């Protein structure tokens, strides 16, 4: 089958279209014909060789995808050949014509969802859920800022937080991005490229119980300044180092927590 293959870590140019062996499903496995593949930041970190855990070379990238079931292994129930599904990881990469999955990595795709929408579910929504509720302990009526809310994980976090009854604020760096965040359900949206936007957030919110942070190497210190007593910053993304004053966590007894979907048991 045709797939995108990475034979050395590096820039996007290391990705090549090539032929790889198509694997057939064994017991408890499902083979999915890929119609759309999700592209996530973690895919780029792995491809560039900067992620802490790297696959053996060569490899086929991609964790998220959606398509139709091509074949089913022994012992699999609840699925049928031809069924529309979305994937939360795969045994083989999703940047390919087919992906081999364990049964727990395959989920029915509703008829009112496109394959493209299905391919954008797993990592963005999974990261948002884990950040808000499993690591952040979000509770109804709490004030949450999604710092960098116009990306896939940010928009998912806005929708999930709003559905759970939180007061939701967001930031984005463009007019288009801010409109997307408003449409997703944020009650106030701020321009994080504007001078003094932190003051606007404090004046509007009165202090934040929770910050979901997408770019910690830029924003972490200002996040700590925005927190109310006992507030939490949950780090979803970071692209480098940052120096902060630890005393910012002490006076209000605030927390900094990280997340990784690869630490999830399911």
C-alpha positions in Angstrom: 0.0 0.0 0.0 1.0 3.6 -0.4 2.0 5.6 2.6 4.1 8.6 3.8 7.4 7.1 5.1 10.0 8.8 7.3 13.5 7.2 7.0 15.4 9.9 8.9 14.3 12.5 11.4 14.3 16.1 10.2 12.4 18.8 8.4 9.1 18.1 6.5 11.1 17.2 3.4 12.1 13.8 5.1 8.5 12.6 4.5 8.3 10.6 1.3 5.5 8.7 -0.5 6.4 5.1 -0.8 5.2 1.5 -0.7 4.9 -0.4 2.6 3.6 -3.8 3.4 -0.2 -4.0 4.2 -0.8 -6.0 7.4 -3.9 -8.1 7.8 -5.8 -8.1 11.2 -5.2 -10.8 13.7 -7.4 -11.6 16.7 -8.8 -8.4 18.3 -7.6 -6.2 15.4 -9.3 -4.1 12.7 -8.0 -2.9 9.4 -9.3 0.5 8.4 -9.2 2.1 5.0 -8.1 5.7 5.7 -10.2 8.5 4.2 -8.7 11.3 6.3 -5.7 11.6 8.6 -5.3 14.0 11.4 -2.2 16.2 11.6 -1.2 17.2 15.1 1.8 19.0 16.7 3.1 15.8 18.2 3.4 14.4 14.7 5.8 17.2 13.8 7.8 16.8 17.0 8.3 13.1 16.4 9.2 13.6 12.7 11.8 16.3 13.6 13.3 14.0 16.2 12.7 16.3 19.2 10.0 14.3 21.0 11.2 12.4 24.1 10.1 9.0 22.8 10.9 8.2 19.1 9.9 5.3 16.9 12.3 3.1 15.1 13.1 4.2 11.6 11.6 3.9 9.0 8.1 4.6 10.2 4.7 5.8 9.0 3.5 9.0 10.9 0.0 9.7 12.2 -2.1 8.9 15.2 -5.5 10.2 14.3 -7.6 9.2 11.3 -11.1 8.2 10.0 -12.3 5.9 7.3 -14.2 2.6 6.7 -13.5 -0.9 8.1 -11.8 -3.0 5.5 -11.3 -6.3 7.5 -11.9 -7.6 11.0 -9.9 -10.1 12.9 -11.1 -13.0 15.0 -13.0 -12.3 18.2 -14.0 -8.8 17.2 -17.7 -7.9 17.8 -19.7 -4.7 17.5 -18.1 -3.7 14.2 -18.8 -4.6 10.5 -16.9 -4.4 7.3 -17.7 -1.1 5.6 -18.6 0.7 8.8 -17.5 4.3 9.2 -15.1 4.8 12.1 -12.7 7.3 13.7 -9.4 6.2 15.3 -7.8 7.1 18.6 -4.3 6.0 17.7 -3.4 3.0 15.5 -0.8 0.2 15.5 0.5 1.5 12.2 0.6 5.1 11.2 -2.5 6.8 9.7 -0.6 8.7 6.9 -1.3 5.7 4.7 -4.0 4.0 2.6 -4.8 1.6 5.5 -4.1 1.5 9.3 -4.1 -1.5 11.5 -5.7 -0.9 14.9 -6.6 -2.8 18.1 -10.4 -2.9 18.7 -10.2 -0.3 21.5 -8.7 2.2 19.1 -11.7 2.2 16.7 -14.9 4.1 17.3 -18.1 4.4 15.3 -18.3 7.7 13.3 -21.8 9.2 13.3 -23.4 9.7 9.9 -23.6 13.5 10.4 -19.8 13.7 10.8 -17.4 13.9 7.9 -14.3 11.8 7.7 -12.3 15.0 8.1 -14.1 15.8 11.3 -13.6 12.3 12.6 -9.9 12.5 11.9 -9.7 15.7 14.1 -11.3 14.2 17.2 -8.8 12.0 19.1 -5.8 14.0 20.1 -7.4 17.5 20.3 -10.5 16.5 22.2 -8.6 13.9 24.3 -6.0 16.5 25.3 -8.7 19.0 26.1 -10.7 16.6 28.3 -7.6 15.4 30.1 -6.4 18.9 30.8 -9.8 20.2 32.0 -11.1 17.4 34.1 -8.5 14.7 34.8 -5.5 17.0 35.5 -7.3 20.3 36.0 -10.2 19.1 38.2 -12.5 21.6 36.5 -15.8 22.2 38.4 -19.0 24.0 37.3 -19.0 27.8 37.8 -15.2 27.9 37.9 -13.4 30.5 35.7 -11.2 29.0 33.0 -9.0 30.7 30.4 -8.1 28.7 27.3 -4.8 30.5 26.5 -4.5 29.9 22.7 -8.1 28.8 22.1 -8.4 29.0 18.3 -6.5 25.8 17.6 -8.1 22.3 17.5 -7.4 21.5 21.2 -8.3 25.0 22.3 -11.7 25.0 20.5 -12.4 21.5 22.0 -11.6 22.8 25.5 -13.9 25.8 25.1 -16.8 23.6 24.1 -16.2 21.0 26.8 -15.8 23.6 29.5 -18.9 25.5 28.4 -20.9 22.2 28.4 -19.7 21.5 32.0 -20.9 24.8 33.3 -17.7 26.7 33.6 -17.3 30.4 32.9 -15.1 30.3 29.8 -12.6 32.9 28.5 -10.3 32.5 25.6 -7.5 34.2 23.7 -6.5 34.2 20.0 -4.1 36.3 17.9 -6.4 37.1 14.9 -9.9 38.4 14.3 -10.8 35.2 12.6 -9.5 33.1 15.5 -11.3 35.2 18.1 -14.6 34.8 16.2 -14.1 31.0 16.1 -13.6 31.0 19.9 -16.8 33.1 20.4 -18.7 30.7 18.2 -17.4 27.8 20.2 -19.0 29.3 23.4 -16.5 31.6 25.2 -18.2 34.5 26.9 -15.2 36.8 26.4 -12.2 36.5 24.0 -9.0 38.5 24.2 -6.2 39.3 21.8 -3.0 37.8 23.2 -0.9 39.8 20.8 -2.1 43.1 22.3 -0.2 44.9 25.0 -1.9 44.8 28.4 -4.4 42.0 27.5 -3.6 40.3 30.9 -5.1 43.4 32.7 -8.3 43.0 30.6 -8.5 39.3 31.6 -8.2 40.1 35.3 -10.7 43.0 35.1 -13.2 40.7 33.4 -12.7 37.5 35.3 -11.7 38.7 38.8 -9.0 36.0 38.7 -8.9 32.6 37.1 -9.4 29.2 38.8 -7.9 27.4 35.8 -5.7 28.1 32.8 -5.3 25.7 29.9 -2.0 26.7 28.4 -1.0 25.9 24.8 2.4 27.7 24.7 3.9 27.6 28.2 7.4 28.7 27.1 5.8 32.1 26.3 2.9 32.5 28.7 3.5 30.5 31.9 4.6 33.4 34.1 1.7 35.6 33.1 -0.6 32.7 33.7 0.5 32.5 37.3 -0.2 36.2 37.7 -3.7 35.7 36.4 -4.7 32.9 38.9 -7.0 33.3 41.8 -6.0 31.6 45.1 -5.7 27.8 44.7 -5.7 28.2 40.9 -4.2 25.7 38.5 -2.2 26.1 35.3 -2.4 23.0 33.0 0.3 22.8 30.4 -0.9 21.2 27.1 1.9 22.6 24.9 5.3 24.2 25.1 8.0 24.8 22.5 11.0 25.7 24.6 12.2 26.8 28.0 11.0 29.6 30.3 12.3 31.1 33.5 9.7 31.9 36.2 9.7 33.2 39.7 8.6 30.3 41.9 7.2 32.8 44.5 4.3 33.4 42.1 3.0 29.9 43.1 3.5 30.5 46.9 1.4 33.4 48.0 -1.8 32.0 46.4 -0.8 28.3 46.7 -1.3 27.7 43.0 -0.3 24.7 41.0 1.4 24.0 37.7 0.6 20.6 36.1 1.4 19.0 32.8 -0.5 16.5 30.6 0.5 13.9 28.1 -2.0 11.8 26.3 0.6 9.1 26.0 0.4 8.7 29.8 -3.3 7.8 29.6 -4.2 4.2 30.3 -7.1 4.3 27.8 
